[in-house]
Amino acid sequence: MTTDRHRVVVLDIVGLTPNLLRHMPAVAALGERGFRARLDTVLPAVTCTVQSTLLTGELPSVHGAVGNGWYFRDLGEVLLWRQHNALVGGEKIWETARRSDPDYKVANVCWWYAMGADVDWTVTPRPVYYSDGRKEPDCYTWPPTLHTELTDRLGPFPLFTYWGPNAGMPSTQWILGAARQIFDEQQPDLTLVYVPHLDYEPQRSGPDSPATARAARQLDDALRPLMDHFVREGATVVALSEYGIAPASRPVDINRALRRAGLLQVHTQDGMEYLDPWTSRAFAVADHQIAHVYVRDPADTEKVAKIVGELDGVERLLDADGKAAHGLDHERSGELVAIADPDAWFTYYYWLDDERAPDFARQVEIHRKPGYDPAELLYDDSVPAVKLRAVGSVLRKKSGFRYRIRTVPLDPSGVSGSHGRLPDDPDHGPVLLCSRPNPEPARDAYAATEVKSLLLTLAGLKETSA
């Protein structure tokens, strides 16, 4: 065991930017106590990609998390938000640490790709899917006994405030409570904590809105006692963000353009249309401001590039050379990668008539939609008394009746913020703060690929070759 080992806590405060730090004096104080730097993220600047880079020090071309989801060519399905750690290549930070210290202990509290990771304690959202179609809030833990230890004290994981139109502070408070409990009772050397609260309001009302400023102050108040506790216990606290959310108000219907050109195909069941990736000559997996465009026949690539490249709201397309330049040259990537204009973002919509939209389009269904849908954060105001109807549907569900909760609008105009492209304005970009002075020579910025090495240095470990 190394004699100069330091406990490290990493708070992944999603959406944290210099702009929002103005409302967060407690978090900003970390940088005043130690140091603060710009964090230069990777493309696409989305959760699964950036977290995988932070933990491996590799680009997507190596770790393979080319987005929050992609087209699984061997399955013929678009799948987002998978959870198994085996999907991430490269050597994770705990694997590197254990070469120097075989007893190095790690807790992962809600960072992504947690299931199956070789860490000592794991907590990740995992609903109960009952055989009658019901979905109830819950979480997965390793070891299994941790589930009872956490829920006895904190209650069930509040899944419906983790994402959806009711997303807000309760889920973050639960995660922070779990992190403290594990930190105190299990004494991990490295504690990874995902803090989602600032992912919500900046997308709903925009990163510069009064509501976003209130959310930042609210989160700061919740983090203050926890950070103080970690520091008092001798831990080094690192707060960082994967991306910043920038103002965006122009949805780009990339799949509808491909369908109108006869390239995207659908099949119909019960009057509803479903994307048919097997027979489509081209389709896109929309992921915020990035879209992977999959082209079945290389002979169609030029035609697809022309259609997508001419769409209003598309800044540029990455071909093979462009993907290589950004570290996206992986077999999971689309043949083309579209990047939206700074104020635009990509919808996943592929139907041309809302009457033909699948029922999951109007619901929070992150695993069934073939692309990311930020409108899930909103209520559909076209539905009379939509919030009361949602409550009624939940009550019917609890009574054992089948139900469909129609809450998500098919009009995406209410979305006011997005991310995914590399930031144009540093004030809306990610940041890194540390409670200890920098053990390395002073610098203004860290690349996301350098964070793993920095964390090992802060832990008192050296990054050695495999």
N, C-alpha and C positions, 0 to 999 in steps of 0.2 A: 504494500500500500504506500502511495506517495505521502510524504510528510507535510507537504505544503498545500494540500488539497483544500479548496474552498467550495462551499455549497453555492449553487447558482440557481436562481429562479428566472425564467424567461416568460414575460407577459407579452403574448402576441395580441396587441390591442388593435384589432382590425380597423382600418380607416383612420388611424392616428396620423395627423399631419402637423406641420408647423402652424398652419392656420388654426387648427383646433386646440393646439397646446396653449394658445392665448387664453382659453377658457378653463385650463386644467393646471392650476398652480402646483398641485401635489405631484403630478406626473412630471411636470417641467422641472421640479426641484431635484429629481434624480440627476438630470444633466448638470444642474448647478453644483450638486454634491460631488459628482464624478466627471462625466463628459457626455457630450451630445454630438451626433454626426448625421449627415444625410445618409439615407440608405438607398442605394441604386438598385432598383428591383429588376426583375427579368420579364421577358415577354413570353406568354401573356401574364400580366400582373393580376392574377387571380389566386384564390386561396390554395388549391391543391398544388399548383405549380410552384408558387413561391415557398410554401412550407417545405416542399420536397427539396428545393434548392437550399434553404436555410439549414436543413438537417443533414444534407449530404455534401454540400459545397459544390454540387454539380449543376450543369445546365439541363434543360429538358431532353436534349439529345442523348444524355447519359441516363438520367433517372426515369425518363419516360412519361412523367406526368405532364402531358402537353396541354392540359387544361383541367377544368373541373370534371371533364368527361370527354369522351371521344367515341368514334365509331369502332366497335370491336369487330374487326373484319372477319375473324374466325367464327363469330357468333351471328354476324349479320344484324347486329343491334347497336343502337346508340344508347349508351349507359352513362349517366352522370352520378357523381357522389357515391362511387363504390368505396368500400371501407377497408379492404384488406391491405396490409403493409407490403405483401409480396408484389403488388403492382408497382412499387417504387424501387428502381434499381439504384446502384451506388451504395457506398458504405455509409451507414447512418452514424451520427455523432456518438451514440453509445457504443457502437462496435469499435470505433476508433479509440474511444476513451478506455475501453477494457483491455486494449493491448498494453497500455501503461499501468492500468489499475484493474485487475480482474474482478474486484469487488465493487466496482462503480455501480451505483444504484440510480435508477431513472424512473420518474413518474410522468406519465403523459395524461394530462387532464384536458381532453377534448381537442387536441390537435388532430388533424385529419390523418387518414390511413393508419389508424391506431390499432385496429384489430389484427392480431397475429404478430404484432411487433415484439421483438425480444427485449421488452422492458419489464420492470419489476411491478409497476402498478399502472393500470390503464383504466380510464373512464372515457366513454364516448356515447353520444346519443344513440339509442337503438330502440325504436318502438316495439311494442308487442303486436304482432299481426295475428289476430285470431282467425280461426277457420271460417267464421261467418262473414269475414271481410272487415271486421272492426279493427281499428288501430288505436292503441292506447299508449300514452307517454311512458317511457322507461329509458333505461340506459344499460349498456354492457359494461362490465368491469372485469378486470383481472387483478388479483385472484377473485374467484366468484364470491368469497366471503365479504369482499369490499363493498359489494352491492348493498348488503344488509347494513353494514357499518355506516354507509353514507345516507341511505334512505331513512334509516331509523332516526337520524339526527336532522336531516335536511328535507325529508319528504321525497316523493317521487320527482324524477327529473321533469321540469316544466317544459315539455317539448313544444307545446303550442305557443310559448313565448320565445322560443329559440328561432323560429322562422314562421312566416305567415303574417296576416294582417294584424295580429296581436303581438308580434315580436317586440320585445322590450326588456326591461330591466330584470324581471324575475329569473330568467334563464342565466343571465350573467351573475346575479347574486348567488344562485345555486352553485355555479362553477367556481366562483371565488371561495365559497364555503367549503366545497370539496377540496380545493387546492390547499387551503389552510389546514384542514383536518389531516390530509395525507402528509403534508409538510411536517406537522407537529408530531403525529403518531408514528409515521413510518421512517422519517428522517432520510429522504432521498438526497443524493448528491446533486442531481439535476432535476428540477421540476419545470415542466413545460405546461403553460396555462394559456388556453385560448379564451380571449375576452371579446365577445361578439357585438357588444351593445352599439358601437359606432358604425356598424355595417347597415343599420336600418334607416334612421332618419335622414342621413345624407342622400340615400337613394329615393326616399319618399318625397322630401321637400327641398332637397338640394344641400350641398355642403356649406353654403353661406347663409342658410335660413336661421331665423331666431329659434326654431324648434331644434335644429341641430346643435346650436350653441347651448341650449338647455340640456340636451342629452349629454353633451360633453361635460358640463358641470356636474350633472347627476352621476356620471361614471367616475369622475374625479373624486367625488365625495365617497363613493363606494370603495375605490382603490386605496385611498389615503391610509386607513387603519391597517389594511392588509400589507401594504408596502412597508409601513413603519414596523410592523411585526416582523416581517422577513429580515429587515435590516438589523433590528435589535437582536435577532437570533444569530447574527453574524453572516447572513447570506448576502451575496452580490445579486442585486436586482437589475435585470436588463428589460427595458420596455422597447418594443419595436413594432413596426407595422409591415404588412405584406404589400400594401398599396394604399394610395389615397384616392378618395372618391372626388371626382371633378364634376362641375355642372354639365349636364347633358340633357337634351330635350328633344332630339330627333331620332325616332325609331327608324331602323332600316330593315325592310322586309326582304331579306336576301333570299329566303326559300321561295317566296311567292314569285320573285323574278325568275328563278330557275324553273318553277312550275309553268309559268306562262310561256317560257321558251321551249316547253316540252321535254325538259331534262329530268325533272323531279316527278316521281310517280307516287300515287296513293292507292290504297285499297279501302273498300267501304264495308262497314258492318253496322247494322241497325241504323242506317242513315248517317253514320259518322265516318269521317275520313281519317285514315291513319297513314303516316309516312311509310312508304315501302322502300327501304334502302336497298333491298336485294335487286329490285328491277330498275331503280333510278340510275340514270346516267350521271347525274350530279346532284348533290344536296349539301347543305351546310349544317354544321353543329355550332349554333350560336352560343357564345359565351361572353356576355357583357359586350365589350368593344372589340372582341376578336371573334372570328368565325373560321373554323377549319372547313374547307370546301373539299369534299371527296369526289373524285372524278373516276368513274369506273374504267373508261377507255382513254388511254393517253391521247388518242386522236382527237378527243373532245376538249382537251385542256385549253387550247387557244380560244375556242368558242366560249367556253365557260369564263375564262379570264376576261374576255371582252364584255360579256354580260354583267359580270359582277363589278368589274372595274369602272363601268360607266354609271353605276348606281349612285344617286345623290346620297351623300353621307359616307361613301367609301373613300378613304384617303389613298390607300395603296394596297397592292397585292404582293405577297411574298411567293416567289417561285422557288425552285430547288436551291438556287444560290442565295436567295433572300432568307430562306429558312436556315440555311447553314450559317449565315452571318449572325443570326439571332439565337443560335443554339437550339433550333426547333427541327433539325433534320433527324427526325425519328420516324420509324415506320407507323406509329400511331397518328402522326400528323396528317392533315389533309394534303392532297396534292398541291393545293393552294391555301394560303392563309390570308384572310382579309382583315385589314385594320381600319377601324372606323375613324371618321373625322373627330376632332377633340370634343365636339358637342353632340356626337351621335353615338348610337349603340344598336346592336343587332337583335331583332326578335327571332324567335324560333318558328313563328307562324308559317304554315305551309298551305292551309286551306284558303280558298278564295271567297267563300261565303260563310259567314259566322254561323248560319243555321246548320252547316255541315261540320263544324268544329267538334272534336271528340269531347266527351263529358269531362275528361280530366283537365281540359283547357281552362275551365271555370273553377277549378279547385286547386288547393295546394297539393301538388303531386310531383315532387322533385325527382322521383325515380321513374316516372312514366313519361315525362315530357322529353322529347329529343333535343333539348336545348335549355338554356337558363331562362327563367321567366321572372324578372324583377317585379312584375305586376302582382305577384303573389303577396307582396308586402302591402297591397292596397285592398280596400273594400270596393266592390262594384256598386257604385252609386245608382246605376240604372235599375237595380233590383230594389223595389220598395221595402223599406224597413229591413235592410240587408243584415244589420247586426242582430236584430231581434230574431230574424229567420235563422241565422247561424246558431244562436243560442237554442232555439227550438229544435233544430236538427240534432244538436249535441244531446239534448234531453231525450229525444226519440232514440238515438243511438244507445244511450245508457239504459233505456228500457227494453233494448233487444231488437228494435226495428231496424231494417235496412234504411240507409239514408244517403243523400247526396247534398253536400253543402256547396251551394253556388255563391262563392264570395269573390272570386278573382275576375276583374274586368278583362274583356277582350280588347278594350281601347287602351293602348299603352301610353297615352299622352300624359298620364299622371306621374310617370317616372321622371325624376328631376336630377338624378345623379348616376354616374356609372364609372367604371374603371376597366382596366384590361390592357390598354395601350401604355406605352412608357409615358410618364408624366411630362407635360409641357411646362407646367408651372411648379417649381419646387415647393411653393406654399401648399399645394395640393398633392404633394408626393410623400412617400413614406420617410420615417425618421427612426433613429436609434438613440436611446438614452441608457446610461449606466450609472449605478449608484457609487461606483468606485472610480478613482482616477484611472486613466487609460494606461495599462501596462506596456503598451506599444507606443512608438513615436506618434506625436499628435498628428491628426489628419482630419480633414473636413468631411470625408465620406467613406463608407464601406460599400463594396459590391455585395449583393446578396450571397454570392458564392464565397465570400470571405467571412461570413458570420460564424460558420461552424468553427473555423480556426480561432476566431476571437473568443468564442465561448469556451473552447478548450484551454486557451491561455488564461482566461479569467478563472477557470476551475483549477489552475495550477498543474495542468497536464500538457504534454507536448504531443503534437500531431506527428505520429510516426508512420512510415510506409508499411503497407500490409506485407 
